[in-house]
């Protein structure tokens, strides 16, 4: 209904003082915490923070693929320490070409021989050792992957939570502005207050802005829920084993409780002292990702030893037995036996063996570089997140101690000035919008703090000693550790 249509039917008489009192009552109620609303649709599913992480880790196909890689390398390690199969040779030698008669010539014989090759030096055992060392990095890679999934999915959940709670805050203020519009229209219709048509229009404009804000927030919510669906999906690509999805991704309701994440290695995180890199690096050398590179580096170093085996000769033993038929006169002929040893001489090593050793050394240096870069990345991430956490703590105190109380005082002052005909209604609107923005910003600070703690916990997952880094509520983390990380 438009303003012109509403005005003739208005018979309400309200003084400016009563209008101010009504606004004050609305503001008091608007500052109260919204009660948890119950979705009218029974199909709505509640997705908790830790539940999302556990489901994502359980349904992560990368982990099973990594395990298959480890099994493949372990199987190859058993094969690598086995001698090559012997070669059997069967044939007829020195057969008379003119008659093809087996007993015509004394040297004609039926031969059967066997050849066994022996690889260079200790290359078999060294290759087995190298593959075994390579396989040792895969369990560490899986631990790192679980921690990354926990950080990624936890961050997505917190982002979706922030959007969801922002929608609730904005929706709450929308109801306030609806009441403000009714009050301004009533006051304007009564013609006894200082409310003008401009005040009514201004309130309606702010209501339209809030509607647009809600639409934008819902778009962001759909985006984060779509990203969460990638991790929560249990689709495995096998049409014969398609299971019902764990969640209807278009009807997910997040838990309304913000998780309280405990930070690992709190002494290092919350101290005001900034350690130099030479000391800080000791806090990350036992990270699963770093330990995995240590195993990879060890395998690469073993590759140098393996390449040096190429300078040694490759040996082979040959044995054959030759059967001869009796001569045309019926005299028996002796069968023949042959034994031999074969080996190569690695004399020209410049273009082969030398370069293979150089390649192995270079591969080792590559892994060393990867390890240095990873440690730099971990230390940089720690310093950045620690600094951000300190600033967020300051902002949190600023909002709670000064900013929000000041905005509430501004609201009261603007209402008081407006009801005494000394103020402008637009100041009341701006004060209410400022409080809404401040509450949304405070929510963002709280959520961002939990995201930073989650990122810091990834850096210190090797410090877990039976304590759940995700929540204070889970007391039996030792049993759920494998599910969360």
N, C-alpha and C positions, 0 to 999 in steps of 0.2 A: 504494500500500500504506500503511495506517495505521501509527501508532507501535505500537499494541498488537499488530498482526499481525507487525510486524518484530522486536519484542523477543524472543520465544521462540526465534527462529532465530539470534539474535546469539550468536556464540561468541567474539567478538573481545575481547581484553583490551588496554586502552590506558590508560596512566596519563595524568594531567593534563599532565605535561611533554611527553609525545609528542603529545598533542592540540594543545598550544600550538605545537610545532614544525611540525605539519602545517598549522595555520592560517597560520603565518608563511610557509611555502613557497607556499601558495595566494596570499597577499597579494603576494608578490614576483612571481609569474607574472601576477597580475592587473594589475600596473602596467606591464607591457610593452605595446608598441604592437601592435594587432591587424594581422595580415597581411591584405592585400587578398584577399577571398574571391572565388572564381570561381562565378558563377551556373551552376547545373546546367542551366538551360534555355538552349538555343542561341539562342532568339529574343530574349533580352534585348539591348536596345540601349543603348549608352553615350552619354549626352548631356553634352558638354563645355560649359564656361561660354561661351567665345567662339562655339562652334557654335550654341548656343541664340540668342545675340544676332543672329548673321548670318542665321539662318533666319527669325527674327521680323521683321527688317527687310526681307528679301526677300519675305516673304509678307504684308506689311502692305498691305491694300487702300487705306488712307487715302492712301498716297503716290501711287498711280495716280489716285485721285480728285482729289487736289490738282493733279496734272499736267494733268488734263482741264480743271479750272477755269482754270488758267493759259492753256491753249491757247484756251479759249473767249474769255477776255478779250483775248488777243492778236488773235484773229480779229475781234472787235468793234472793236478799235482801228483796223484797216484799213478797216472799213466806216464808221467814224465820220467820217473825213476825206473822204468822198465826197459830192458835191452830191446833193440829192434828185432823183429821176427827173423829167424834164419831163413835163408833162401836155398831151395832145393833145385838141383840141376839134373835132368834126366836126358840122355841122348845116346846115340850110336856114333862111335868115332872110327876113323880109318877104314871105312867100308869100301870094298873094291868097286870102282866106278863102272868097270866093264860088265860085270856079272851081277853085282849087288849080292854076292854070295857071302854070308856071314862068316863061314869057316874057310874061305879061300886064302885070306892073308893073315899072317900071325899077329899083326897089330890091330886087327879088327876087334872091337870090344863094345860091350854095352856098359855105359857109364851112369852112375848115380852119385851125385856129390852134394855136399852141404856147405854153406858159407855163413859164418856168423861175424857181424861187424860189432866193434866196440867203440862207442863215441869217445871224443877227445877228453883226456884227463878225467876230472870229476864232474864233467858237465851235467850228467844225469842227476846226481844228488844236489848239485848247486841249483839247477833249474827247479827241482822239487822244492828246495828251500825258498827260492824266489816266489814261486806260486803260492806257497803257504803264507809267506809274508804279505803278499797281495791280498789274500783272502781275509787276513786279520783286520783290514781296514773297513770291511763292509758292515760288521756289527756296530762299529763306531759311527759310520755314515748313517745307519738307521737311527741311532740315538740322536744324532744331530738333526735328522729329518723330523723326528717326532717333536723335538723342541721347536723347530721352525714352524711346523704345523700348529703347535700350541700357540706360538706367538702370532702367526698370521690369522688363524681362525679367531683367536681371542680378540685381536685388534678389530676384525670385521664385526664381531659380536658387539664390542664396545661402541663402534661407529653406529651400528644399527640401534643400539640402546640409546645413544645420544639423540639420534633423530626421533626415536619413538617418544622419549621424554620431552623433547622440544615440542613435538606435536601436542602433547598433553598440556604443556605450559601455555602455548599459543592458543589452544582451544579454550582453556580456562579463561584467558583474557578476552577471547572473542565473546564469551558469554557476558563478561563485564561490559564490553562496548555495546552489546545489544541492549543491556539495561541502561547504559548511558544514553543511547539514542532514544529509548522510551522516555527517559526522564527529561532530556532536552526538548523533545517534542511536546511533552506535557507542559513543561515550563513555558515554552514558546507559545503554546495554545492558550495558556492562562493569561499571558500578556501582563503578568504582575512581577515577573522576575526580570533579570537583565540578560536573559537568554535571547539570542538573535537567530535568525535563519541561518546565518553563517556558522554558528555553533553546531546546529543540527547537521548541516552538510559536512562540516569537518569531522564530526563523529562518524557519519556514514562513510566518508572517504577512508578513515582509519580502519573501519570494519572491512572494507573492500581490500585494503592492503593486508590485513590479517588473513583474509581468505586466500589471497594469492600466496602468502607466506606458507600457509598450510599445504597448498597444492605443491609448492616447490619442495617442502619437507617430505611429503609423501613420495615424490619422485625419487628423492635421495634414498628413502627407505626401501623402495623397490630395487634400487641399484645395489644396495648392500645385501639385501636378502637374496638377490640373484647371485652375487658373488659367494655368499654363504652356501647356496645350493650346490656349487661346484665341489665343495668340500664335504657336504653332508650326504651327497648322492651315493647310493650303494649300487649303481649301475656298473656291471662288470663286462659288458660287451658280449656276453654269451646269451643268445636268444633262448636257449633251452633252460637257462637258470635265471630268468628275469623274476625279480622279487618285487613285492610291493614296496614303494618308497617309504622310508622311515618318516618323512615329513611331507606334508603338502606345502610346498614352498610359497604358495600364494595365500596361505592362511596360517602363517606362523605368528605367534604372539610371544614376545620376549619376556623373560622374567623381569619383574619390576624392581628387583633389588640389585643395586650396583655391587659387583663383587669386590671384596676387600682383599687385595693381593698382597701377600707378604713378600718382601724383596729379599733375595738371597744375598749373602755377604753384605749385610747392612752396615757393618763397621766401615767398609770401604766406600759404600755409596753415600752415607749420610755424614761422613766426616768432612770438615772444612778444608782438610789438607789435600792438595793435589800432588800425587806421587809422580816422580819422573818416569819416563818410559822404561828405563833400565829396571826399576822396581815394579812398575805396573805390569810389565810383560809376564812376570811370574804368576800373576793371577789368571792368566789365560792359556798357559802352556799345557794345561790338562783338559782343555775344552775338547769334546769329542771330535770336532772338525779338525783341530790341530793334531790330535793324536792319530786321526786317520791319515793325515799327511805325513806324520812321522813313520807310520807303517809303509806308506807309499815310498817315502824316501829310503827306508831300509831296503825295500825290494829293489829300488833303483840302484842302490849301492851294491847289492848282490849281483845286479846285472853287469857291473864292471868286472867283478870276479869271473862271471860266466863268460864275458867277452875275452878275457885273458886266456881262457882255456882253448881258444881258437889257435893259439901258437903251438899247441901240442899236437902230435900226429894222431890220426884216426887209424886204429888197428882192425885187422880182420883175419880170421882163420878159415882156411878152406881144406876140406877132406873129401876125397872121392874114391869110389870103388869101381874097378873095371872088370867086367866078366868077359872071358874069351872062350869061344867054342873049341872043340877038339879039331886037330888038323885033318885034312882029307884022308890021311892014313890011319886015323883013329887014335893018334897019340894025344894025350892030355896036355893042355896048355895051362900055365899058371895064370891065375887072375892077378890083376894089378891094383895097387893102392897108391894114392897120392896124398901128400900133406903139404900145406903151404901157408905162409903168413904174408899178408899184404898190409901196407901202411903208406900214408902219403907223407911228403916232406914239405912242410910250410916254409918254404925258402923265400918266396916272393910275397912278403907281408905288407908291403907299403900301401897297396891299393885295396886290400881287403881287411886283414886283421887289425892293422893300425887304425884305420878309419872306424871300424866297428867299436874299438875301445874308446875312441874319441866320441863317438855317438852316445855310448853308454855314460861317459862322464858328463856330457852335455845334458842328457836326460836327468841325471842326478841334480845338476845345477838348476834345471827348470823347476823341479819339485822344491828345492830349497827356496827359490824365488817365490813360489806359490805360498809356502809357509810364512815367509816374511810378510808378504802382502796380506795374508789372512790375519796375522797378529796385528799388523798396523790397522786393519779394518776393525778388529775387535776393540782395540784400545781407543780408536777414534769414536766408535759407537758409544763406548762407555763414557768418555769425556763429554760427548755431546749430550747424551741422555742425563748424565749427572747434572750438568749445567742447566738443562731445561727443567729438571725436577726442582732445583733450587729456586729458579725463577717462578715456577708454578706455585711453590709454597708461599712465596712472597705475594703473588697475585691473589691466592686464596685468602690470606690474612687481610689483604687490602680490601677485597670485596666484602668479607664478613664484618670486619671491624669498622671500616670507614665508608665505602662506597654505597652499599645497600642501605645502611642506616641514614646516610645523607640523602639518598633519593627518597626514602620514606618521609623524611622531614620536608623535603621539597614538595612532595605530594600534599602533605598537610598544609604547608604554607600556601601553595597555589589554590587549594580548596578554600582556605580561610580568606585569601584575598579575593577570590571570585565571589564568595557569598557576601562579602562586605562591599561589593561593587568597586573594588580597587584592583581587580585582576582580570585576566583574560581567560576564557574557557580553553583556548588553545594551549595555555600553559598547563592546565590540568591534563589535557590529552598527552602533551609531550612528556610530562612527568610519569604518566602511566606507561607510555611506550618505553621510556628510559628504564623503568623498573622491570618491564618484561625483558628487555635486552640484557639487563644486568643479571637477571635470573638465568637466562639462557647461557650467557657467558660463564657464569659460575658453574653451571652444569657442565659446560665444555671443559672447564679447568679440572673438575673432579674426574671426568672421563679421561681426559688427556693424561692425568697423573697415573691412572691405572694402566693406560697403554704404555707409558714410559716404564713403569715397574715391570710390566710384562716383557718389554724389550730388554731390560736389564737382567731379568731372570734367565733369558736365553743365554746371556753371556756367562752366567755362573751356574749352569746346569750341572757342572761337575762337582759343585759344592753341596749337592743334595745329601742330607744325612737323616732321612726318615721324616723330613718336614715338608709339608705341602707348600710349594711356592705360590700356589694359585689362590688359595682361600684359607681363611681362618677356621672355616666351618668343617673342613674335612680333617678329622683327627687320625684317620688310619691311612696316611699317605703311602706308607711302605707297601701296602697291598695294592694300591691303585697307581703306583709309580709307573709301571709299564704301560698303563692305559693312557696316562696323561703325558708322559714323555717317552 
